[in-house]
Amino acid sequence: MYKNYFFRLLFLIFGLFIYAFGLVLMLKSALGPSPWDVFHLGLANYTSLSLGQINQLMGLIIIFFSWFLGVKPGVGTLCNMFFIGFFMDLFLHSGFPPEPGSFAGRIIFLISGTVIIGLATAICIVANLGTGPRDSLMLALHQKTGLRLGLIRSLLELAVVISGTLLKGGPGFGTLFFTLAIGPFVEVMLAVLKRLIDLIWLTEFFEQEQL
């Protein structure tokens, strides 16, 4: 039981690691960050905090707000809040990966970043240790308003893009591409990941168990 939980926790942290890497690839593409990073970059213009620290701070605020609305955070929620920002700062401070030197390279960074975030999201779903802060907010608003989850997600991302744009967070083509492509990528990656888990006999590690 505890072995399975520990394995899933490590699996989740790996997913958050590559999630942060995908976000950094999008940033370095200079074609437009993810919707939430438009907002985070906008806030970074007015604070001395790093991008990762702003990500963590916003995640913490969202966790408390979602909890107030009735959605309690899980282990995965707290890990998401801390580790994505932590890993983002590690990548950004290390200078890895280097910025692409051509437009083709930027396109590759954008597409690769989106695909990697799709895979990372699938990993976090399969780990089944709780939703991230922003998904918790989406669930909380769904419970309070009765609106469809997809509509709430779209409205949230529209709100952060508009807010980030007003704060000079710099949305671009990549922001639109991510918004349109991330759903299908997550769906495909989730199906592939579940199939892979079945093929290498790891299904038992992802069974839901009560500790």
C-alpha positions in Angstrom: 0.0 0.0 0.0 2.7 2.5 1.0 5.0 1.3 -1.7 2.3 2.1 -4.3 1.7 5.6 -2.8 5.4 6.4 -2.8 5.7 5.3 -6.4 2.7 7.4 -7.4 4.2 10.4 -5.6 7.5 10.0 -7.4 5.6 9.7 -10.7 3.7 12.9 -9.9 6.9 14.8 -9.1 8.4 13.6 -12.4 5.3 14.9 -14.2 5.7 18.3 -12.5 9.4 18.3 -13.5 8.6 17.9 -17.2 5.6 20.2 -16.9 8.0 23.0 -15.8 10.4 22.1 -18.6 7.5 22.4 -21.1 6.6 25.8 -19.7 10.2 27.0 -20.0 10.4 25.7 -23.6 7.3 27.8 -24.4 8.8 30.9 -22.7 12.1 30.5 -24.7 10.2 30.1 -27.9 9.3 33.8 -27.5 6.1 33.1 -29.5 3.8 33.4 -26.5 3.7 31.7 -23.1 0.9 29.6 -21.7 -2.2 31.7 -20.6 -1.3 31.5 -16.9 2.3 32.5 -17.6 1.0 35.6 -19.4 -0.4 36.6 -16.1 2.6 35.5 -14.1 5.0 37.4 -16.4 2.7 40.5 -16.1 3.0 40.3 -12.3 6.8 39.8 -12.6 7.0 43.3 -14.2 5.9 44.8 -10.8 7.7 42.6 -8.3 11.2 41.4 -7.5 10.0 37.8 -7.3 11.2 35.2 -9.8 8.7 33.7 -12.2 8.8 30.5 -10.3 8.1 32.3 -7.0 5.2 34.1 -8.5 3.8 30.8 -9.8 4.1 29.4 -6.3 2.5 32.4 -4.6 -0.4 32.5 -7.0 -0.9 28.7 -6.5 -1.0 29.2 -2.8 -3.6 32.0 -3.1 -5.7 29.9 -5.4 -5.5 26.9 -3.0 -6.9 29.0 -0.1 -9.6 30.5 -2.3 -10.7 27.1 -3.6 -10.7 25.7 -0.1 -12.9 28.6 1.0 -15.2 27.6 -1.9 -15.3 24.0 -0.6 -12.6 22.1 -2.5 -9.9 20.9 -0.2 -6.3 20.6 -1.4 -4.7 17.2 -1.8 -1.1 16.1 -1.7 -0.9 16.6 -5.5 -2.3 20.1 -5.2 0.4 21.1 -2.8 3.1 19.4 -4.8 1.9 21.2 -7.9 1.9 24.5 -6.1 5.5 24.1 -5.0 7.4 22.0 -7.5 6.4 23.6 -10.8 7.7 27.0 -9.7 10.7 25.4 -8.1 11.7 23.5 -11.2 11.0 26.5 -13.5 13.4 28.6 -11.6 16.0 25.8 -11.7 15.8 25.7 -15.5 15.7 29.5 -16.0 18.7 30.1 -13.6 20.7 27.3 -15.3 20.1 28.7 -18.7 19.0 25.3 -20.0 17.8 24.9 -22.6 19.5 27.6 -24.6 17.3 29.9 -26.6 16.8 28.8 -30.2 18.6 30.8 -32.8 16.1 30.6 -35.6 12.4 30.9 -36.2 12.2 27.2 -37.0 13.8 26.5 -33.6 11.2 28.7 -31.9 8.4 26.8 -33.5 10.0 23.5 -32.4 10.2 24.8 -28.8 6.6 25.9 -28.9 5.2 22.6 -30.2 7.6 20.5 -28.0 6.6 22.5 -24.9 2.9 22.0 -25.6 3.3 18.3 -26.2 5.4 17.9 -23.0 2.9 19.8 -21.0 0.2 17.5 -22.4 2.2 14.4 -21.3 2.9 16.0 -17.9 -0.8 16.7 -17.4 -1.6 13.0 -18.2 1.1 11.9 -15.7 -0.5 14.0 -13.0 -3.9 12.7 -13.8 -2.7 9.0 -13.7 -0.8 9.6 -10.4 -4.3 10.4 -8.9 -3.0 12.4 -5.9 -5.2 15.5 -6.3 -5.7 18.2 -8.9 -3.4 21.2 -9.3 -4.4 24.6 -7.7 -5.9 26.0 -10.9 -7.9 22.9 -11.6 -9.1 23.0 -8.0 -10.3 26.5 -8.6 -12.1 25.3 -11.8 -13.8 22.5 -9.8 -14.8 24.9 -7.0 -16.3 27.4 -9.4 -18.1 24.6 -11.2 -19.7 23.4 -7.9 -20.7 27.0 -7.0 -22.1 28.1 -10.4 -23.2 24.9 -12.0 -21.5 26.0 -15.3 -19.7 23.4 -17.4 -16.1 22.7 -16.5 -14.9 23.4 -20.1 -16.7 26.8 -20.1 -15.2 27.7 -16.7 -11.7 26.7 -17.8 -12.1 28.8 -20.9 -13.3 31.8 -18.9 -10.5 31.5 -16.4 -7.8 31.3 -19.1 -9.4 34.3 -20.9 -9.4 36.2 -17.7 -5.7 35.6 -16.9 -4.7 36.4 -20.5 -6.6 39.7 -20.4 -5.2 40.5 -17.0 -1.7 39.5 -18.0 -1.9 41.6 -21.2 -2.9 44.6 -19.2 0.1 44.0 -17.0 2.3 43.7 -20.1 2.8 39.9 -19.8 3.2 39.5 -23.6 0.7 37.0 -25.0 1.3 35.8 -28.6 0.6 33.2 -31.2 2.0 30.5 -28.9 -0.6 31.4 -26.3 -3.4 30.8 -28.7 -1.8 27.6 -30.1 -1.4 26.2 -26.5 -5.0 27.1 -25.7 -6.4 25.3 -28.7 -4.0 22.3 -28.7 -3.5 21.4 -25.1 -6.8 19.6 -24.7 -6.3 17.2 -27.6 -2.7 16.6 -26.6 -3.7 15.7 -23.1 -6.3 13.3 -24.4 -3.8 11.6 -26.7 -1.1 11.4 -24.1 -3.5 10.0 -21.5 -4.5 7.2 -23.8 -0.9 6.4 -24.7 0.3 6.5 -21.1 -2.5 4.2 -19.8 -1.7 1.8 -22.6 2.0 1.9 -21.8 1.3 1.3 -18.1 -0.7 -1.8 -19.1 2.0 -3.1 -21.4 4.8 -2.9 -18.8 2.6 -4.3 -16.0 2.5 -1.3 -13.7 -1.2 -1.1 -13.3 -1.1 -2.3 -9.7 0.9 0.8 -8.7 -1.9 3.1 -9.8 -4.8 1.4 -8.1 -6.7 3.7 -5.8 -6.0 2.7 -2.2 -6.8 4.2 1.2 -3.9 4.9 3.5 
